[in-house]
Amino acid sequence: DILTDEECLKDQQALILAVRALGEIGNAYSAKMIDRLLQRGDVAHTQEFFYWCSEKTIVDDSSWKLELAAFEAMKKLGLEKIEYLKKYENDERGYVRRAAERVRLRVYGETQNEEKV
């Protein structure tokens, strides 16, 4: 099971792909497993970026990628955990806020700032 395999827990991209696939083919049990996955403390949550012209490495907290994918998948499966979306709608990083906005638009068909009629 990819959501519990120790090696897979270290591969954030594999987890994101698995979560998105479960959102398409899973069921209510799958949604609970995704939620449990996010509660674990040993899931990969950083991403390294290497400068091409030096030996420097930037490490960025990229837990937002998994949590937004999980929110969207769980919502499709009938489990709404809005806190995973709201957590990133006001993030200090603009690219994270835009990603959260795109997820909101896909899920609800509206942006955070739109007024409801």
C-alpha positions, -999 to +999 in steps of 0.1 A: +000+000+000+017+032-012+001+053+016+018+033+043+050+020+026+081+035+043+100+041+011+070+057-006+064+080+024+098+096+014+087+103-022+064+132-021+057+131-059+046+094-057+023+102-028+007+131-047+001+109-077-014+081-054-036+106-036-049+121-069-055+085-083-075+076-052-096+108-057-106+094-091-111+057-082-113+055-045-142+054-020-150+067+015-124+044+031-098+059+007-107+094+019-101+083+055-068+068+046-057+100+028-066+120+059-046+096+081-017+099+058-016+137+064-016+131+102+016+111+100+048+129+110+071+109+087+057+120+053+080+138+030+073+175+032+104+193+018+117+197-017+153+206-026+162+230-054+198+231-067+214+262-081+228+254-115+257+278-111+268+270-076+268+242-050+240+259-030+208+240-023+175+256-012+151+235+008+115+245+007+085+233+027+063+218+000+037+201+022+012+223+005+014+202-026+003+170-009-023+187+013-040+205-016-040+173-036-054+155-006-081+181-001-092+178-036-092+140-036-110+138-003-137+162-015-143+141-045-147+111-022-172+128+000-149+139+029-145+177+031-115+189+051-116+226+043-088+233+067-063+218+042-074+244+017-078+274+040-043+268+055-028+279+022-052+306+009-033+332+029+002+317+027+031+342+025+043+325-007+024+339-037+027+307-058+011+287-029-018+311-026-023+308-064-023+270-062-049+271-034-070+295-054-069+271-084-079+242-062-108+262-048-119+271-083-118+235-095-137+222-064-162+249-059-163+268-091-155+301-073-125+320-059-121+330-022-127+366-031-159+362-051-191+373-035-219+348-035-251+360-051 
